[in-house]
Amino acid sequence: LFRQTLPPGSSSDMQRHHHETVHFVISGEGRSDIEDETVTWRTGGFVYTPPWTWHRHYNTSDADPVEFLTIENSRLLGALGVNRRQSAGLVTVAQAREMFQGDPS
């Protein structure tokens, strides 16, 4: 459980990980690309990211930050030695798939 901020007009990197994540949107608005789906969200909403799915979160405001309360089971999986994360940088889902094509994970 931790607080996460996306500055105005910014985004997270494209990533996937073994843990699942729920973001509660404390303030702000934006969208998330989660595999082949794009979801929009705003203050009071939730964003769910299933395990091992490519995803990237965007703050669509040019003026206001996004504040998330992020809830995930990464520490549990880390303690068990089974957590893994991949980052593809600031790319699309299709580009991330291409970069990691053939990765057996």
C-alpha positions as CSV (number, residue, x, y, z in Angstrom):
1,L,0.0,0.0,0.0
2,F,1.5,3.3,-1.0
3,R,0.6,6.7,-2.6
4,Q,1.6,7.3,-6.2
5,T,1.6,10.6,-8.1
6,L,1.5,11.2,-11.9
7,P,2.4,14.8,-12.7
8,P,0.2,16.8,-15.2
9,G,0.5,15.5,-18.7
10,S,2.7,12.5,-17.8
11,S,2.4,8.7,-17.8
12,S,3.9,5.7,-16.1
13,D,6.1,3.4,-18.2
14,M,4.7,0.4,-20.0
15,Q,5.2,-2.6,-17.7
16,R,4.0,-5.9,-16.6
17,H,4.5,-7.8,-13.4
18,H,3.5,-11.0,-11.6
19,H,1.6,-9.1,-8.9
20,E,-1.9,-7.7,-9.3
21,T,-2.6,-4.0,-8.5
22,V,-5.6,-1.9,-7.6
23,H,-5.3,1.9,-7.8
24,F,-7.8,4.0,-6.0
25,V,-7.9,7.5,-7.7
26,I,-7.6,10.0,-4.8
27,S,-7.7,12.9,-7.2
28,G,-7.4,13.6,-10.9
29,E,-8.4,12.0,-14.1
30,G,-6.8,10.0,-16.9
31,R,-6.8,6.7,-18.7
32,S,-5.0,3.4,-18.6
33,D,-4.0,1.0,-21.5
34,I,-4.3,-2.5,-20.1
35,E,-3.4,-5.0,-22.8
36,D,-5.9,-4.3,-25.6
37,E,-8.4,-2.3,-23.5
38,T,-8.3,1.4,-22.7
39,V,-10.1,2.5,-19.5
40,T,-10.8,6.0,-18.4
41,W,-11.0,7.0,-14.7
42,R,-11.4,10.0,-12.4
43,T,-11.5,10.9,-8.7
44,G,-13.2,8.2,-6.7
45,G,-12.6,5.5,-9.3
46,F,-10.6,2.3,-9.3
47,V,-8.2,0.8,-11.8
48,Y,-7.5,-2.9,-11.7
49,T,-4.4,-4.4,-13.3
50,P,-4.3,-8.2,-13.5
51,P,-1.1,-10.1,-13.2
52,W,1.4,-10.2,-16.1
53,T,-0.6,-7.7,-18.3
54,W,1.1,-4.9,-20.2
55,H,-0.2,-1.6,-18.9
56,R,0.5,2.1,-18.7
57,H,-1.4,4.9,-16.9
58,Y,-1.8,8.4,-18.2
59,N,-2.6,11.7,-16.5
60,T,-4.8,13.4,-19.2
61,S,-4.8,16.8,-17.4
62,D,-2.3,19.5,-18.4
63,A,-2.8,21.3,-15.0
64,D,-3.5,18.8,-12.2
65,P,-1.6,15.8,-10.8
66,V,-3.2,12.4,-10.4
67,E,-2.9,10.9,-6.9
68,F,-3.4,7.1,-6.6
69,L,-3.6,5.0,-3.5
70,T,-1.9,1.9,-4.8
71,I,-2.7,-1.6,-3.4
72,E,-0.7,-4.6,-4.6
73,N,0.5,-8.0,-3.5
74,S,4.1,-7.5,-4.7
75,R,5.6,-7.8,-1.2
76,L,4.0,-11.2,-0.6
77,L,5.2,-12.5,-4.0
78,G,8.6,-11.1,-3.3
79,A,8.8,-12.8,0.0
80,L,7.9,-16.1,-1.8
81,G,10.6,-15.4,-4.4
82,V,8.2,-15.4,-7.3
83,N,7.7,-11.7,-8.1
84,R,8.9,-10.5,-11.5
85,R,8.6,-7.1,-13.3
86,Q,9.4,-6.0,-16.9
87,S,9.5,-2.5,-18.1
88,A,9.4,-1.5,-21.8
89,G,9.7,2.2,-21.3
90,L,7.4,4.8,-22.8
91,V,6.0,2.7,-25.6
92,T,2.6,1.2,-26.7
93,V,1.3,-2.2,-25.8
94,A,2.1,-3.4,-29.3
95,Q,5.7,-2.1,-29.1
96,A,6.1,-3.8,-25.7
97,R,4.9,-7.1,-27.1
98,E,7.3,-6.8,-30.0
99,M,10.2,-6.0,-27.6
100,F,9.6,-9.0,-25.4
101,Q,8.4,-11.5,-28.1
102,G,9.5,-15.0,-27.4
103,D,10.1,-14.3,-23.6
104,P,8.9,-17.5,-21.9
105,S,7.9,-15.7,-18.7
